[in-house]
C-alpha cells in the first residue's frame, strides 16, 4: 500500500486543540500588559504635567546652593514616584523625583495641597548623599 495517496489533514485540524487555548491566553496576557502600561504612562504624564512638579523643577534650577552641589542644568533622571489626587476640589501632591546635574545626583521631595489654581507647599526639599538636605520651600522664586 502506498501512503502518498492518503490525504494529510491541515495544520489547523491537527493542532487546534492546543492552538486555541494557547492563543487565547497569549492574547489576554498581551492585552493586560498593554492596559497596565497605558495606565502607568497616563499616571506618569499626569504627575509630570502638574503645577507642583513644574514649580519644583523650576526652583531647583534657581537655587545657588543646589547648583553648587549638583551643577547646572539640573534635570529629572528616571521615574517619578508619588501620587497626585483630586477629590471634591481639593488637590494633594506627594512626589519623589530623582534629579541629576553634571556634578552629581539627588532626590527632590515635593508635598503640596491645593484648591483651584492655588497651591500650598509643605515640603520642597532636595536630599543629596552625604550632605545636609537643602530646603527650598521658603526660597522666593522670581
C-alpha positions in Angstrom: 0.0 0.0 0.0 1.3 3.4 -1.0 0.8 6.2 1.6 1.3 9.0 -0.9 -2.4 8.8 -1.9 -3.7 9.3 1.7 -4.5 13.0 2.2 -2.9 14.7 5.2 -5.3 16.8 7.4 -4.4 20.5 7.5 -2.2 22.0 10.2 -5.3 23.6 11.8 -7.2 20.3 12.0 -4.2 18.6 13.6 -3.3 21.3 16.1 -6.4 23.3 17.0 -6.8 21.6 20.4 -3.7 23.3 21.8 -3.5 26.3 19.5 -6.8 27.8 20.6 -6.1 27.8 24.4 -2.5 29.0 23.9 -3.6 31.8 21.5 -6.3 32.9 23.9 -4.1 33.0 26.9 -1.4 34.9 25.0 -4.0 37.4 23.7 -5.3 38.0 27.3 -1.7 38.4 28.5 -0.8 40.9 25.8 -4.0 43.0 26.3 -3.3 43.0 30.1 0.3 44.3 29.6 -0.9 47.0 27.2 -3.6 48.1 29.6 -1.2 48.3 32.6 1.4 50.1 30.5 -1.3 52.6 29.4 -2.4 53.3 32.9 1.2 53.7 34.1 2.0 56.1 31.2 -1.1 58.1 31.9 -0.4 58.5 35.6 3.2 59.4 35.0 2.1 62.1 32.5 -0.5 63.5 34.9 2.1 63.8 37.7 4.8 65.3 35.4 2.2 67.8 34.0 1.1 69.0 37.4 1.9 72.5 38.7 3.8 71.3 41.8 6.1 69.2 39.6 6.8 72.1 37.3 7.2 74.6 40.1 9.7 72.4 42.0 11.8 71.7 38.9 11.9 75.5 38.2 13.0 76.1 41.8 15.9 73.6 41.8 17.4 75.4 38.8 17.4 78.8 40.5 18.9 77.8 43.9 22.6 78.7 44.3 23.3 76.0 46.9 21.8 73.3 44.8 23.6 74.5 41.6 26.9 74.5 43.5 26.2 70.9 44.7 24.9 69.3 41.5 25.9 71.7 38.8 23.7 73.2 36.1 21.4 72.4 34.5 19.6 70.1 36.9 17.1 67.7 35.3 14.8 64.8 36.2 16.5 61.5 35.9 14.4 58.4 35.9 10.9 57.7 37.1 8.8 60.0 39.3 7.4 58.2 42.4 4.4 59.6 44.2 0.8 60.5 44.0 -1.4 63.3 42.7 -5.0 63.2 44.0 -8.0 65.4 43.2 -11.1 64.9 45.4 -14.0 67.4 45.8 -11.9 70.3 44.6 -9.0 69.5 46.9 -5.7 68.5 45.4 -2.9 66.7 47.1 0.6 66.0 45.6 3.3 63.9 47.1 6.3 63.3 44.8 9.8 61.9 45.0 11.7 62.9 41.9 15.2 61.7 41.1 17.3 64.5 39.8 20.9 64.9 38.5 23.3 67.6 37.3 26.8 67.5 35.9 28.3 67.1 39.4 26.0 64.6 41.0 22.6 63.2 41.8 19.9 63.8 44.4 16.2 63.3 45.2 13.7 66.1 45.1 10.7 65.7 47.6 7.6 67.7 47.0 4.5 67.8 49.2 1.7 70.2 48.4 -2.0 70.8 48.7 -4.2 72.9 46.6 -7.6 74.3 45.8 -8.4 75.7 42.4 -5.2 77.1 40.9 -3.6 77.9 44.3 -1.1 75.5 45.8 0.4 75.5 49.3 3.8 73.7 49.6 4.5 71.9 52.8 7.8 70.4 51.5 10.2 71.2 48.7 13.5 69.6 49.7 16.5 68.1 47.9 18.5 65.3 49.5 22.0 64.5 48.2 24.0 61.6 49.5 26.5 62.6 52.3 25.1 66.2 52.5 22.6 68.0 54.6 19.1 68.3 52.9 18.5 71.6 51.0 15.2 73.1 51.9 13.7 75.1 49.0 10.2 75.7 50.5 11.0 79.2 51.9 13.0 80.4 49.0 11.3 83.0 46.8 11.1 82.1 43.1 11.5 85.2 40.9 
